[in-house]
Amino acid sequence: MTYTLEHNVEEFKYEFHIGEHIAYITYDDQNGDMHLTHTIVPDALAGKGLAKTLLEAVLQQIKKDNKKAVAKCSYIVNYQQKHPEASSLFV
């Protein structure tokens, strides 16, 4: 399934809108270093790999924006450890 990443600038979130649900990653932009602070997937969408899909979409957007990610939530820290091939996207 394909999702469209939406950048909610006002709330500092990258979002997937799926039906009545929103999965999102919050961030804090510190001089171009995108501190990814929380990954939230609603219970109704849990267990389907959505967090990984969302994070990978966010990382690609950050790359397009010539910025770097900083893992600040446990899910993203674990992803970074399991996917060393993505290390160039992180500070």
Backbone hydrogen bonds, N-H to C=O, Kabsch-Sander energy under -0.5 kcal/mol:
donor,donor_aa,acceptor,acceptor_aa,energy
5,L,3,Y,-0.6
6,E,15,E,-2.8
8,N,6,E,-0.8
8,N,13,K,-2.7
9,V,7,H,-1.3
11,E,8,N,-0.5
12,F,8,N,-0.6
12,F,9,V,-0.8
13,K,8,N,-2.0
14,Y,25,I,-2.4
15,E,6,E,-3.4
16,F,23,A,-2.6
18,I,16,F,-0.7
18,I,21,H,-2.7
19,G,17,H,-0.5
21,H,18,I,-2.6
23,A,16,F,-2.2
24,Y,40,I,-2.4
25,I,14,Y,-2.2
26,T,38,H,-2.0
27,Y,12,F,-2.1
28,D,35,H,-1.6
30,Q,28,D,-0.8
30,Q,33,D,-2.7
31,N,29,D,-0.7
33,D,30,Q,-1.4
34,M,32,G,-0.7
34,M,68,K,-3.6
35,H,28,D,-2.5
35,H,33,D,-1.1
36,L,34,M,-0.9
36,L,70,V,-2.4
37,T,26,T,-1.7
37,T,35,H,-0.8
38,H,26,T,-0.9
40,I,24,Y,-3.3
45,L,42,P,-2.2
46,A,42,P,-0.5
46,A,43,D,-1.2
48,K,45,L,-0.7
53,T,49,G,-2.0
54,L,50,L,-2.9
55,L,51,A,-2.7
56,E,52,K,-2.7
57,A,53,T,-1.8
58,V,54,L,-2.5
59,L,55,L,-2.8
60,Q,56,E,-1.9
61,Q,57,A,-2.0
62,I,58,V,-2.7
63,K,59,L,-2.2
64,K,60,Q,-2.3
65,D,61,Q,-1.9
66,N,63,K,-1.8
67,K,62,I,-2.4
68,K,32,G,-1.7
69,A,89,L,-3.0
70,V,34,M,-2.5
72,K,36,L,-2.0
72,K,70,V,-0.5
77,V,73,C,-2.4
78,N,74,S,-2.5
79,Y,75,Y,-2.3
80,Q,76,I,-2.6
81,Q,77,V,-1.9
82,K,78,N,-2.1
83,H,79,Y,-1.6
86,A,83,H,-2.2
87,S,84,P,-1.8
89,L,86,A,-2.2
90,F,87,S,-1.4
91,V,69,A,-2.6
